[in-house]
Amino acid sequence: MSYKTILVHLDSRQSSTGRLPFAFGLAARFEAHLVGLYAPGAPRIPSYALAEAGAVLRDVVERSRAEAARQA
């Protein structure tokens, strides 16, 4: 049995730009499916900050994630 799916990690760092063309070439060479994964980490927010400004912090985190996803 052979696997025909390649998973490539995507992020907003400069090194990510080299991964994608390499992954495309690899998938084409082996006639494989290519899946891109962008998984942002969870921010570390102290509980006292959530209690004081939870809604504002959630908005800031959501905007930050959206911008990181757009860049990736």
mmCIF file of the N, C-alpha and C atoms, coordinates in Angstrom:
data_MODEL
# 
_entry.id   MODEL 
# 
loop_
_atom_site.group_PDB 
_atom_site.id 
_atom_site.type_symbol 
_atom_site.label_atom_id 
_atom_site.label_alt_id 
_atom_site.label_comp_id 
_atom_site.label_asym_id 
_atom_site.label_entity_id 
_atom_site.label_seq_id 
_atom_site.pdbx_PDB_ins_code 
_atom_site.Cartn_x 
_atom_site.Cartn_y 
_atom_site.Cartn_z 
_atom_site.occupancy 
_atom_site.B_iso_or_equiv 
_atom_site.pdbx_formal_charge 
_atom_site.auth_seq_id 
_atom_site.auth_comp_id 
_atom_site.auth_asym_id 
_atom_site.auth_atom_id 
_atom_site.pdbx_PDB_model_num 
ATOM 1   N N  . MET A 1 1  ? 0.846   -1.173 0.000  1.00 0.00 ? 1  MET A N  1 
ATOM 2   C CA . MET A 1 1  ? 0.000   0.000  0.000  1.00 0.00 ? 1  MET A CA 1 
ATOM 3   C C  . MET A 1 1  ? 0.896   1.243  0.000  1.00 0.00 ? 1  MET A C  1 
ATOM 4   N N  . SER A 1 2  ? 0.538   2.227  -0.788 1.00 0.00 ? 2  SER A N  1 
ATOM 5   C CA . SER A 1 2  ? 1.306   3.467  -0.806 1.00 0.00 ? 2  SER A CA 1 
ATOM 6   C C  . SER A 1 2  ? 0.389   4.633  -0.441 1.00 0.00 ? 2  SER A C  1 
ATOM 7   N N  . TYR A 1 3  ? 0.977   5.616  0.197  1.00 0.00 ? 3  TYR A N  1 
ATOM 8   C CA . TYR A 1 3  ? 0.239   6.803  0.575  1.00 0.00 ? 3  TYR A CA 1 
ATOM 9   C C  . TYR A 1 3  ? 0.363   7.844  -0.535 1.00 0.00 ? 3  TYR A C  1 
ATOM 10  N N  . LYS A 1 4  ? -0.709  8.575  -0.780 1.00 0.00 ? 4  LYS A N  1 
ATOM 11  C CA . LYS A 1 4  ? -0.706  9.561  -1.856 1.00 0.00 ? 4  LYS A CA 1 
ATOM 12  C C  . LYS A 1 4  ? -1.144  10.943 -1.369 1.00 0.00 ? 4  LYS A C  1 
ATOM 13  N N  . THR A 1 5  ? -0.848  11.249 -0.131 1.00 0.00 ? 5  THR A N  1 
ATOM 14  C CA . THR A 1 5  ? -1.179  12.560 0.418  1.00 0.00 ? 5  THR A CA 1 
ATOM 15  C C  . THR A 1 5  ? 0.044   13.127 1.114  1.00 0.00 ? 5  THR A C  1 
ATOM 16  N N  . ILE A 1 6  ? 0.348   14.378 0.808  1.00 0.00 ? 6  ILE A N  1 
ATOM 17  C CA . ILE A 1 6  ? 1.466   15.077 1.443  1.00 0.00 ? 6  ILE A CA 1 
ATOM 18  C C  . ILE A 1 6  ? 0.893   16.265 2.188  1.00 0.00 ? 6  ILE A C  1 
ATOM 19  N N  . LEU A 1 7  ? 1.319   16.424 3.438  1.00 0.00 ? 7  LEU A N  1 
ATOM 20  C CA . LEU A 1 7  ? 0.887   17.535 4.266  1.00 0.00 ? 7  LEU A CA 1 
ATOM 21  C C  . LEU A 1 7  ? 2.039   18.524 4.388  1.00 0.00 ? 7  LEU A C  1 
ATOM 22  N N  . VAL A 1 8  ? 1.776   19.790 4.084  1.00 0.00 ? 8  VAL A N  1 
ATOM 23  C CA . VAL A 1 8  ? 2.804   20.822 4.209  1.00 0.00 ? 8  VAL A CA 1 
ATOM 24  C C  . VAL A 1 8  ? 2.346   21.855 5.232  1.00 0.00 ? 8  VAL A C  1 
ATOM 25  N N  . HIS A 1 9  ? 3.237   22.166 6.164  1.00 0.00 ? 9  HIS A N  1 
ATOM 26  C CA . HIS A 1 9  ? 2.949   23.147 7.202  1.00 0.00 ? 9  HIS A CA 1 
ATOM 27  C C  . HIS A 1 9  ? 3.147   24.551 6.642  1.00 0.00 ? 9  HIS A C  1 
ATOM 28  N N  . LEU A 1 10 ? 2.154   25.395 6.832  1.00 0.00 ? 10 LEU A N  1 
ATOM 29  C CA . LEU A 1 10 ? 2.221   26.783 6.376  1.00 0.00 ? 10 LEU A CA 1 
ATOM 30  C C  . LEU A 1 10 ? 2.183   27.721 7.578  1.00 0.00 ? 10 LEU A C  1 
ATOM 31  N N  . ASP A 1 11 ? 2.946   28.779 7.511  1.00 0.00 ? 11 ASP A N  1 
ATOM 32  C CA . ASP A 1 11 ? 2.903   29.816 8.528  1.00 0.00 ? 11 ASP A CA 1 
ATOM 33  C C  . ASP A 1 11 ? 3.292   31.137 7.889  1.00 0.00 ? 11 ASP A C  1 
ATOM 34  N N  . SER A 1 12 ? 3.413   32.169 8.686  1.00 0.00 ? 12 SER A N  1 
ATOM 35  C CA . SER A 1 12 ? 3.694   33.495 8.131  1.00 0.00 ? 12 SER A CA 1 
ATOM 36  C C  . SER A 1 12 ? 5.182   33.838 8.126  1.00 0.00 ? 12 SER A C  1 
ATOM 37  N N  . ARG A 1 13 ? 6.038   32.897 8.487  1.00 0.00 ? 13 ARG A N  1 
ATOM 38  C CA . ARG A 1 13 ? 7.477   33.158 8.452  1.00 0.00 ? 13 ARG A CA 1 
ATOM 39  C C  . ARG A 1 13 ? 7.997   33.106 7.018  1.00 0.00 ? 13 ARG A C  1 
ATOM 40  N N  . GLN A 1 14 ? 9.110   33.771 6.788  1.00 0.00 ? 14 GLN A N  1 
ATOM 41  C CA . GLN A 1 14 ? 9.715   33.823 5.458  1.00 0.00 ? 14 GLN A CA 1 
ATOM 42  C C  . GLN A 1 14 ? 10.070  32.427 4.950  1.00 0.00 ? 14 GLN A C  1 
ATOM 43  N N  . SER A 1 15 ? 10.483  31.527 5.842  1.00 0.00 ? 15 SER A N  1 
ATOM 44  C CA . SER A 1 15 ? 10.884  30.178 5.424  1.00 0.00 ? 15 SER A CA 1 
ATOM 45  C C  . SER A 1 15 ? 9.724   29.384 4.826  1.00 0.00 ? 15 SER A C  1 
ATOM 46  N N  . SER A 1 16 ? 8.510   29.789 5.099  1.00 0.00 ? 16 SER A N  1 
ATOM 47  C CA . SER A 1 16 ? 7.340   29.092 4.556  1.00 0.00 ? 16 SER A CA 1 
ATOM 48  C C  . SER A 1 16 ? 7.253   29.225 3.044  1.00 0.00 ? 16 SER A C  1 
ATOM 49  N N  . THR A 1 17 ? 7.778   30.306 2.491  1.00 0.00 ? 17 THR A N  1 
ATOM 50  C CA . THR A 1 17 ? 7.674   30.520 1.051  1.00 0.00 ? 17 THR A CA 1 
ATOM 51  C C  . THR A 1 17 ? 8.454   29.474 0.255  1.00 0.00 ? 17 THR A C  1 
ATOM 52  N N  . GLY A 1 18 ? 9.480   28.889 0.835  1.00 0.00 ? 18 GLY A N  1 
ATOM 53  C CA . GLY A 1 18 ? 10.235  27.845 0.141  1.00 0.00 ? 18 GLY A CA 1 
ATOM 54  C C  . GLY A 1 18 ? 9.601   26.476 0.244  1.00 0.00 ? 18 GLY A C  1 
ATOM 55  N N  . ARG A 1 19 ? 8.800   26.274 1.280  1.00 0.00 ? 19 ARG A N  1 
ATOM 56  C CA . ARG A 1 19 ? 8.172   24.970 1.483  1.00 0.00 ? 19 ARG A CA 1 
ATOM 57  C C  . ARG A 1 19 ? 7.123   24.644 0.432  1.00 0.00 ? 19 ARG A C  1 
ATOM 58  N N  . LEU A 1 20 ? 6.353   25.632 0.069  1.00 0.00 ? 20 LEU A N  1 
ATOM 59  C CA . LEU A 1 20 ? 5.233   25.378 -0.832 1.00 0.00 ? 20 LEU A CA 1 
ATOM 60  C C  . LEU A 1 20 ? 5.674   24.936 -2.225 1.00 0.00 ? 20 LEU A C  1 
ATOM 61  N N  . PRO A 1 21 ? 6.600   25.617 -2.882 1.00 0.00 ? 21 PRO A N  1 
ATOM 62  C CA . PRO A 1 21 ? 7.046   25.134 -4.198 1.00 0.00 ? 21 PRO A CA 1 
ATOM 63  C C  . PRO A 1 21 ? 7.665   23.732 -4.123 1.00 0.00 ? 21 PRO A C  1 
ATOM 64  N N  . PHE A 1 22 ? 8.399   23.472 -3.046 1.00 0.00 ? 22 PHE A N  1 
ATOM 65  C CA . PHE A 1 22 ? 8.984   22.141 -2.871 1.00 0.00 ? 22 PHE A CA 1 
ATOM 66  C C  . PHE A 1 22 ? 7.882   21.086 -2.745 1.00 0.00 ? 22 PHE A C  1 
ATOM 67  N N  . ALA A 1 23 ? 6.863   21.403 -1.956 1.00 0.00 ? 23 ALA A N  1 
ATOM 68  C CA . ALA A 1 23 ? 5.745   20.472 -1.766 1.00 0.00 ? 23 ALA A CA 1 
ATOM 69  C C  . ALA A 1 23 ? 4.975   20.247 -3.065 1.00 0.00 ? 23 ALA A C  1 
ATOM 70  N N  . PHE A 1 24 ? 4.775   21.321 -3.847 1.00 0.00 ? 24 PHE A N  1 
ATOM 71  C CA . PHE A 1 24 ? 4.108   21.169 -5.145 1.00 0.00 ? 24 PHE A CA 1 
ATOM 72  C C  . PHE A 1 24 ? 4.891   20.222 -6.051 1.00 0.00 ? 24 PHE A C  1 
ATOM 73  N N  . GLY A 1 25 ? 6.205   20.412 -6.087 1.00 0.00 ? 25 GLY A N  1 
ATOM 74  C CA . GLY A 1 25 ? 7.046   19.551 -6.918 1.00 0.00 ? 25 GLY A CA 1 
ATOM 75  C C  . GLY A 1 25 ? 7.013   18.112 -6.470 1.00 0.00 ? 25 GLY A C  1 
ATOM 76  N N  . LEU A 1 26 ? 7.068   17.902 -5.168 1.00 0.00 ? 26 LEU A N  1 
ATOM 77  C CA . LEU A 1 26 ? 7.042   16.552 -4.617 1.00 0.00 ? 26 LEU A CA 1 
ATOM 78  C C  . LEU A 1 26 ? 5.709   15.860 -4.931 1.00 0.00 ? 26 LEU A C  1 
ATOM 79  N N  . ALA A 1 27 ? 4.613   16.604 -4.754 1.00 0.00 ? 27 ALA A N  1 
ATOM 80  C CA . ALA A 1 27 ? 3.290   16.034 -5.033 1.00 0.00 ? 27 ALA A CA 1 
ATOM 81  C C  . ALA A 1 27 ? 3.151   15.690 -6.510 1.00 0.00 ? 27 ALA A C  1 
ATOM 82  N N  . ALA A 1 28 ? 3.646   16.552 -7.386 1.00 0.00 ? 28 ALA A N  1 
ATOM 83  C CA . ALA A 1 28 ? 3.569   16.280 -8.823 1.00 0.00 ? 28 ALA A CA 1 
ATOM 84  C C  . ALA A 1 28 ? 4.414   15.062 -9.188 1.00 0.00 ? 28 ALA A C  1 
ATOM 85  N N  . ARG A 1 29 ? 5.592   14.984 -8.609 1.00 0.00 ? 29 ARG A N  1 
ATOM 86  C CA . ARG A 1 29 ? 6.498   13.875 -8.933 1.00 0.00 ? 29 ARG A CA 1 
ATOM 87  C C  . ARG A 1 29 ? 5.907   12.519 -8.560 1.00 0.00 ? 29 ARG A C  1 
ATOM 88  N N  . PHE A 1 30 ? 5.226   12.463 -7.414 1.00 0.00 ? 30 PHE A N  1 
ATOM 89  C CA . PHE A 1 30 ? 4.677   11.191 -6.942 1.00 0.00 ? 30 PHE A CA 1 
ATOM 90  C C  . PHE A 1 30 ? 3.167   11.076 -7.162 1.00 0.00 ? 30 PHE A C  1 
ATOM 91  N N  . GLU A 1 31 ? 2.591   12.017 -7.943 1.00 0.00 ? 31 GLU A N  1 
ATOM 92  C CA . GLU A 1 31 ? 1.153   12.024 -8.235 1.00 0.00 ? 31 GLU A CA 1 
ATOM 93  C C  . GLU A 1 31 ? 0.334   11.925 -6.943 1.00 0.00 ? 31 GLU A C  1 
ATOM 94  N N  . ALA A 1 32 ? 0.680   12.786 -6.001 1.00 0.00 ? 32 ALA A N  1 
ATOM 95  C CA . ALA A 1 32 ? 0.047   12.771 -4.684 1.00 0.00 ? 32 ALA A CA 1 
ATOM 96  C C  . ALA A 1 32 ? -0.842  13.992 -4.500 1.00 0.00 ? 32 ALA A C  1 
ATOM 97  N N  . HIS A 1 33 ? -1.725  13.897 -3.533 1.00 0.00 ? 33 HIS A N  1 
ATOM 98  C CA . HIS A 1 33 ? -2.551  15.033 -3.131 1.00 0.00 ? 33 HIS A CA 1 
ATOM 99  C C  . HIS A 1 33 ? -1.713  15.898 -2.196 1.00 0.00 ? 33 HIS A C  1 
ATOM 100 N N  . LEU A 1 34 ? -1.928  17.187 -2.240 1.00 0.00 ? 34 LEU A N  1 
ATOM 101 C CA . LEU A 1 34 ? -1.209  18.096 -1.366 1.00 0.00 ? 34 LEU A CA 1 
ATOM 102 C C  . LEU A 1 34 ? -2.205  18.828 -0.468 1.00 0.00 ? 34 LEU A C  1 
ATOM 103 N N  . VAL A 1 35 ? -1.946  18.782 0.826  1.00 0.00 ? 35 VAL A N  1 
ATOM 104 C CA . VAL A 1 35 ? -2.795  19.453 1.807  1.00 0.00 ? 35 VAL A CA 1 
ATOM 105 C C  . VAL A 1 35 ? -1.937  20.459 2.554  1.00 0.00 ? 35 VAL A C  1 
ATOM 106 N N  . GLY A 1 36 ? -2.396  21.702 2.616  1.00 0.00 ? 36 GLY A N  1 
ATOM 107 C CA . GLY A 1 36 ? -1.705  22.735 3.386  1.00 0.00 ? 36 GLY A CA 1 
ATOM 108 C C  . GLY A 1 36 ? -2.355  22.880 4.748  1.00 0.00 ? 36 GLY A C  1 
ATOM 109 N N  . LEU A 1 37 ? -1.531  23.008 5.785  1.00 0.00 ? 37 LEU A N  1 
ATOM 110 C CA . LEU A 1 37 ? -2.044  23.153 7.152  1.00 0.00 ? 37 LEU A CA 1 
ATOM 111 C C  . LEU A 1 37 ? -1.501  24.427 7.766  1.00 0.00 ? 37 LEU A C  1 
ATOM 112 N N  . TYR A 1 38 ? -2.401  25.292 8.174  1.00 0.00 ? 38 TYR A N  1 
ATOM 113 C CA . TYR A 1 38 ? -2.045  26.480 8.922  1.00 0.00 ? 38 TYR A CA 1 
ATOM 114 C C  . TYR A 1 38 ? -2.726  26.363 10.278 1.00 0.00 ? 38 TYR A C  1 
ATOM 115 N N  . ALA A 1 39 ? -1.941  26.247 11.341 1.00 0.00 ? 39 ALA A N  1 
ATOM 116 C CA . ALA A 1 39 ? -2.499  26.060 12.681 1.00 0.00 ? 39 ALA A CA 1 
ATOM 117 C C  . ALA A 1 39 ? -1.866  27.058 13.641 1.00 0.00 ? 39 ALA A C  1 
ATOM 118 N N  . PRO A 1 40 ? -2.522  28.176 13.883 1.00 0.00 ? 40 PRO A N  1 
ATOM 119 C CA . PRO A 1 40 ? -1.951  29.157 14.804 1.00 0.00 ? 40 PRO A CA 1 
ATOM 120 C C  . PRO A 1 40 ? -1.987  28.649 16.238 1.00 0.00 ? 40 PRO A C  1 
ATOM 121 N N  . GLY A 1 41 ? -1.031  29.052 17.006 1.00 0.00 ? 41 GLY A N  1 
ATOM 122 C CA . GLY A 1 41 ? -0.996  28.662 18.415 1.00 0.00 ? 41 GLY A CA 1 
ATOM 123 C C  . GLY A 1 41 ? -1.970  29.491 19.234 1.00 0.00 ? 41 GLY A C  1 
ATOM 124 N N  . ALA A 1 42 ? -2.306  28.985 20.369 1.00 0.00 ? 42 ALA A N  1 
ATOM 125 C CA . ALA A 1 42 ? -3.197  29.710 21.272 1.00 0.00 ? 42 ALA A CA 1 
ATOM 126 C C  . ALA A 1 42 ? -2.373  30.697 22.096 1.00 0.00 ? 42 ALA A C  1 
ATOM 127 N N  . PRO A 1 43 ? -2.830  31.929 22.191 1.00 0.00 ? 43 PRO A N  1 
ATOM 128 C CA . PRO A 1 43 ? -2.086  32.905 22.987 1.00 0.00 ? 43 PRO A CA 1 
ATOM 129 C C  . PRO A 1 43 ? -2.180  32.593 24.475 1.00 0.00 ? 43 PRO A C  1 
ATOM 130 N N  . ARG A 1 44 ? -1.172  32.967 25.204 1.00 0.00 ? 44 ARG A N  1 
ATOM 131 C CA . ARG A 1 44 ? -1.171  32.770 26.652 1.00 0.00 ? 44 ARG A CA 1 
ATOM 132 C C  . ARG A 1 44 ? -1.632  34.071 27.307 1.00 0.00 ? 44 ARG A C  1 
ATOM 133 N N  . ILE A 1 45 ? -2.869  34.037 27.759 1.00 0.00 ? 45 ILE A N  1 
ATOM 134 C CA . ILE A 1 45 ? -3.459  35.219 28.377 1.00 0.00 ? 45 ILE A CA 1 
ATOM 135 C C  . ILE A 1 45 ? -3.734  34.890 29.843 1.00 0.00 ? 45 ILE A C  1 
ATOM 136 N N  . PRO A 1 46 ? -3.165  35.652 30.765 1.00 0.00 ? 46 PRO A N  1 
ATOM 137 C CA . PRO A 1 46 ? -3.401  35.387 32.187 1.00 0.00 ? 46 PRO A CA 1 
ATOM 138 C C  . PRO A 1 46 ? -4.880  35.526 32.543 1.00 0.00 ? 46 PRO A C  1 
ATOM 139 N N  . SER A 1 47 ? -5.325  34.739 33.490 1.00 0.00 ? 47 SER A N  1 
ATOM 140 C CA . SER A 1 47 ? -6.743  34.742 33.857 1.00 0.00 ? 47 SER A CA 1 
ATOM 141 C C  . SER A 1 47 ? -7.206  36.105 34.359 1.00 0.00 ? 47 SER A C  1 
ATOM 142 N N  . TYR A 1 48 ? -6.333  36.841 35.063 1.00 0.00 ? 48 TYR A N  1 
ATOM 143 C CA . TYR A 1 48 ? -6.748  38.162 35.545 1.00 0.00 ? 48 TYR A CA 1 
ATOM 144 C C  . TYR A 1 48 ? -7.008  39.118 34.378 1.00 0.00 ? 48 TYR A C  1 
ATOM 145 N N  . ALA A 1 49 ? -6.264  38.958 33.294 1.00 0.00 ? 49 ALA A N  1 
ATOM 146 C CA . ALA A 1 49 ? -6.477  39.817 32.125 1.00 0.00 ? 49 ALA A CA 1 
ATOM 147 C C  . ALA A 1 49 ? -7.798  39.479 31.456 1.00 0.00 ? 49 ALA A C  1 
ATOM 148 N N  . LEU A 1 50 ? -8.139  38.198 31.403 1.00 0.00 ? 50 LEU A N  1 
ATOM 149 C CA . LEU A 1 50 ? -9.423  37.802 30.819 1.00 0.00 ? 50 LEU A CA 1 
ATOM 150 C C  . LEU A 1 50 ? -10.590 38.349 31.633 1.00 0.00 ? 50 LEU A C  1 
ATOM 151 N N  . ALA A 1 51 ? -10.437 38.334 32.958 1.00 0.00 ? 51 ALA A N  1 
ATOM 152 C CA . ALA A 1 51 ? -11.509 38.831 33.818 1.00 0.00 ? 51 ALA A CA 1 
ATOM 153 C C  . ALA A 1 51 ? -11.725 40.325 33.617 1.00 0.00 ? 51 ALA A C  1 
ATOM 154 N N  . GLU A 1 52 ? -10.642 41.064 33.416 1.00 0.00 ? 52 GLU A N  1 
ATOM 155 C CA . GLU A 1 52 ? -10.736 42.515 33.275 1.00 0.00 ? 52 GLU A CA 1 
ATOM 156 C C  . GLU A 1 52 ? -11.150 42.960 31.869 1.00 0.00 ? 52 GLU A C  1 
ATOM 157 N N  . ALA A 1 53 ? -10.602 42.303 30.856 1.00 0.00 ? 53 ALA A N  1 
ATOM 158 C CA . ALA A 1 53 ? -10.819 42.776 29.482 1.00 0.00 ? 53 ALA A CA 1 
ATOM 159 C C  . ALA A 1 53 ? -11.021 41.615 28.520 1.00 0.00 ? 53 ALA A C  1 
ATOM 160 N N  . GLY A 1 54 ? -11.770 40.627 28.919 1.00 0.00 ? 54 GLY A N  1 
ATOM 161 C CA . GLY A 1 54 ? -11.958 39.413 28.129 1.00 0.00 ? 54 GLY A CA 1 
ATOM 162 C C  . GLY A 1 54 ? -12.431 39.652 26.708 1.00 0.00 ? 54 GLY A C  1 
ATOM 163 N N  . ALA A 1 55 ? -13.478 40.429 26.542 1.00 0.00 ? 55 ALA A N  1 
ATOM 164 C CA . ALA A 1 55 ? -14.048 40.650 25.204 1.00 0.00 ? 55 ALA A CA 1 
ATOM 165 C C  . ALA A 1 55 ? -13.070 41.406 24.310 1.00 0.00 ? 55 ALA A C  1 
ATOM 166 N N  . VAL A 1 56 ? -12.397 42.398 24.869 1.00 0.00 ? 56 VAL A N  1 
ATOM 167 C CA . VAL A 1 56 ? -11.430 43.175 24.086 1.00 0.00 ? 56 VAL A CA 1 
ATOM 168 C C  . VAL A 1 56 ? -10.260 42.284 23.677 1.00 0.00 ? 56 VAL A C  1 
ATOM 169 N N  . LEU A 1 57 ? -9.761  41.483 24.603 1.00 0.00 ? 57 LEU A N  1 
ATOM 170 C CA . LEU A 1 57 ? -8.640  40.588 24.294 1.00 0.00 ? 57 LEU A CA 1 
ATOM 171 C C  . LEU A 1 57 ? -9.019  39.559 23.238 1.00 0.00 ? 57 LEU A C  1 
ATOM 172 N N  . ARG A 1 58 ? -10.221 39.021 23.323 1.00 0.00 ? 58 ARG A N  1 
ATOM 173 C CA . ARG A 1 58 ? -10.663 38.051 22.315 1.00 0.00 ? 58 ARG A CA 1 
ATOM 174 C C  . ARG A 1 58 ? -10.707 38.686 20.931 1.00 0.00 ? 58 ARG A C  1 
ATOM 175 N N  . ASP A 1 59 ? -11.154 39.923 20.846 1.00 0.00 ? 59 ASP A N  1 
ATOM 176 C CA . ASP A 1 59 ? -11.186 40.637 19.559 1.00 0.00 ? 59 ASP A CA 1 
ATOM 177 C C  . ASP A 1 59 ? -9.776  40.836 19.012 1.00 0.00 ? 59 ASP A C  1 
ATOM 178 N N  . VAL A 1 60 ? -8.862  41.230 19.880 1.00 0.00 ? 60 VAL A N  1 
ATOM 179 C CA . VAL A 1 60 ? -7.472  41.444 19.459 1.00 0.00 ? 60 VAL A CA 1 
ATOM 180 C C  . VAL A 1 60 ? -6.861  40.137 18.965 1.00 0.00 ? 60 VAL A C  1 
ATOM 181 N N  . VAL A 1 61 ? -7.086  39.055 19.694 1.00 0.00 ? 61 VAL A N  1 
ATOM 182 C CA . VAL A 1 61 ? -6.553  37.746 19.302 1.00 0.00 ? 61 VAL A CA 1 
ATOM 183 C C  . VAL A 1 61 ? -7.146  37.312 17.967 1.00 0.00 ? 61 VAL A C  1 
ATOM 184 N N  . GLU A 1 62 ? -8.442  37.515 17.777 1.00 0.00 ? 62 GLU A N  1 
ATOM 185 C CA . GLU A 1 62 ? -9.099  37.118 16.528 1.00 0.00 ? 62 GLU A CA 1 
ATOM 186 C C  . GLU A 1 62 ? -8.543  37.908 15.339 1.00 0.00 ? 62 GLU A C  1 
ATOM 187 N N  . ARG A 1 63 ? -8.341  39.207 15.522 1.00 0.00 ? 63 ARG A N  1 
ATOM 188 C CA . ARG A 1 63 ? -7.761  40.025 14.441 1.00 0.00 ? 63 ARG A CA 1 
ATOM 189 C C  . ARG A 1 63 ? -6.333  39.576 14.137 1.00 0.00 ? 63 ARG A C  1 
ATOM 190 N N  . SER A 1 64 ? -5.595  39.262 15.184 1.00 0.00 ? 64 SER A N  1 
ATOM 191 C CA . SER A 1 64 ? -4.213  38.798 15.002 1.00 0.00 ? 64 SER A CA 1 
ATOM 192 C C  . SER A 1 64 ? -4.175  37.476 14.235 1.00 0.00 ? 64 SER A C  1 
ATOM 193 N N  . ARG A 1 65 ? -5.055  36.562 14.579 1.00 0.00 ? 65 ARG A N  1 
ATOM 194 C CA . ARG A 1 65 ? -5.125  35.282 13.863 1.00 0.00 ? 65 ARG A CA 1 
ATOM 195 C C  . ARG A 1 65 ? -5.533  35.465 12.401 1.00 0.00 ? 65 ARG A C  1 
ATOM 196 N N  . ALA A 1 66 ? -6.484  36.333 12.163 1.00 0.00 ? 66 ALA A N  1 
ATOM 197 C CA . ALA A 1 66 ? -6.934  36.578 10.789 1.00 0.00 ? 66 ALA A CA 1 
ATOM 198 C C  . ALA A 1 66 ? -5.795  37.158 9.943  1.00 0.00 ? 66 ALA A C  1 
ATOM 199 N N  . GLU A 1 67 ? -5.029  38.064 10.514 1.00 0.00 ? 67 GLU A N  1 
ATOM 200 C CA . GLU A 1 67 ? -3.916  38.663 9.792  1.00 0.00 ? 67 GLU A CA 1 
ATOM 201 C C  . GLU A 1 67 ? -2.822  37.612 9.528  1.00 0.00 ? 67 GLU A C  1 
ATOM 202 N N  . ALA A 1 68 ? -2.552  36.776 10.527 1.00 0.00 ? 68 ALA A N  1 
ATOM 203 C CA . ALA A 1 68 ? -1.541  35.719 10.334 1.00 0.00 ? 68 ALA A CA 1 
ATOM 204 C C  . ALA A 1 68 ? -1.983  34.725 9.261  1.00 0.00 ? 68 ALA A C  1 
ATOM 205 N N  . ALA A 1 69 ? -3.263  34.394 9.243  1.00 0.00 ? 69 ALA A N  1 
ATOM 206 C CA . ALA A 1 69 ? -3.789  33.479 8.226  1.00 0.00 ? 69 ALA A CA 1 
ATOM 207 C C  . ALA A 1 69 ? -3.702  34.105 6.841  1.00 0.00 ? 69 ALA A C  1 
ATOM 208 N N  . ARG A 1 70 ? -3.989  35.400 6.755  1.00 0.00 ? 70 ARG A N  1 
ATOM 209 C CA . ARG A 1 70 ? -3.897  36.079 5.463  1.00 0.00 ? 70 ARG A CA 1 
ATOM 210 C C  . ARG A 1 70 ? -2.455  36.068 4.952  1.00 0.00 ? 70 ARG A C  1 
ATOM 211 N N  . GLN A 1 71 ? -1.508  36.310 5.841  1.00 0.00 ? 71 GLN A N  1 
ATOM 212 C CA . GLN A 1 71 ? -0.113  36.299 5.442  1.00 0.00 ? 71 GLN A CA 1 
ATOM 213 C C  . GLN A 1 71 ? 0.357   34.912 5.020  1.00 0.00 ? 71 GLN A C  1 
ATOM 214 N N  . ALA A 1 72 ? -0.108  33.900 5.747  1.00 0.00 ? 72 ALA A N  1 
ATOM 215 C CA . ALA A 1 72 ? 0.300   32.518 5.419  1.00 0.00 ? 72 ALA A CA 1 
ATOM 216 C C  . ALA A 1 72 ? -0.289  32.109 4.087  1.00 0.00 ? 72 ALA A C  1 
# 
